[in-house]
Amino acid sequence: MQENSKDEYLKIAKEYLLNKIGDIFEIDDIHETDDTFCFQYQSKKFFETLKFEDQFVGQGPLFILKGSKKKFPTEVQQEEKKVLFI
């Protein structure tokens, strides 16, 4: 396989997302720059229904550096909130 090929990085992205969120996503867009691949993804259910309520909300794209293959997910992180009852 050609080094830095789109197919190679698509496979890496799919494996990462499968392990992170399960088999509930589809990659719908790929952008390539000199140094990275950027993968946009969305809920499989949304593509089936096209209903707003079936969309993922808060996730950003997954960036993968060419060469090192380091992954940079950009999803929104929720803080755990604790309540103190007095």
C-alpha positions as CSV (number, residue, x, y, z in Angstrom):
1,M,0.0,0.0,0.0
2,Q,1.3,3.4,-0.9
3,E,2.6,5.4,2.1
4,N,0.1,8.0,3.4
5,S,-2.7,6.7,1.1
6,K,-6.2,7.8,1.8
7,D,-7.4,4.2,2.1
8,E,-4.8,3.4,4.8
9,Y,-5.8,6.4,6.9
10,L,-9.5,5.7,6.3
11,K,-9.0,2.2,7.8
12,I,-7.2,3.7,10.8
13,A,-10.0,6.2,11.3
14,K,-12.7,3.5,11.1
15,E,-10.9,1.2,13.5
16,Y,-10.4,4.1,16.0
17,L,-14.1,5.2,15.9
18,L,-15.3,1.6,16.0
19,N,-13.4,1.1,19.3
20,K,-14.4,4.5,20.7
21,I,-18.1,4.7,19.9
22,G,-19.1,1.3,18.3
23,D,-20.6,0.5,14.9
24,I,-23.0,3.5,14.9
25,F,-21.2,5.9,12.6
26,E,-20.5,6.6,9.0
27,I,-17.6,8.7,7.7
28,D,-19.2,11.2,5.3
29,D,-16.3,13.5,4.3
30,I,-12.5,13.3,4.2
31,H,-10.2,16.3,3.8
32,E,-6.5,15.9,3.1
33,T,-3.8,18.5,3.8
34,D,0.0,18.2,3.5
35,D,0.3,16.9,7.1
36,T,-3.1,15.4,8.1
37,F,-6.3,13.6,7.1
38,C,-9.5,15.0,8.6
39,F,-12.5,12.7,8.9
40,Q,-16.0,14.0,9.4
41,Y,-18.5,11.4,10.7
42,Q,-22.1,11.2,11.6
43,S,-24.7,8.7,13.0
44,K,-25.7,5.9,10.7
45,K,-29.2,6.3,12.0
46,F,-29.3,10.0,10.8
47,F,-28.3,8.9,7.3
48,E,-31.2,6.4,7.3
49,T,-33.9,8.7,8.7
50,L,-32.6,12.2,8.0
51,K,-34.2,13.2,11.3
52,F,-32.5,16.0,13.3
53,E,-32.9,14.0,16.6
54,D,-30.8,11.1,15.2
55,Q,-27.7,13.3,14.6
56,F,-24.6,13.1,16.7
57,V,-24.2,16.5,18.5
58,G,-20.9,17.8,19.8
59,Q,-18.5,15.6,18.0
60,G,-15.9,17.2,15.8
61,P,-13.8,15.7,13.1
62,L,-11.0,13.1,13.8
63,F,-7.6,14.3,12.6
64,I,-4.8,11.8,11.9
65,L,-1.3,13.0,11.4
66,K,0.5,11.6,8.3
67,G,3.7,9.8,9.2
68,S,3.2,9.3,12.9
69,K,-0.5,8.3,12.5
70,K,-1.3,10.1,15.8
71,K,-5.0,10.6,16.3
72,F,-6.6,13.9,17.4
73,P,-10.3,13.5,18.2
74,T,-12.1,16.8,18.6
75,E,-15.3,15.7,20.4
76,V,-16.8,17.8,23.2
77,Q,-15.8,16.6,26.6
78,Q,-18.4,16.8,29.3
79,E,-17.3,17.5,32.8
80,E,-18.7,15.4,35.6
81,K,-20.6,17.7,37.9
82,K,-21.0,16.8,41.6
83,V,-23.6,18.2,43.9
84,L,-23.0,18.7,47.6
85,F,-26.1,18.3,49.7
86,I,-26.0,20.1,53.1
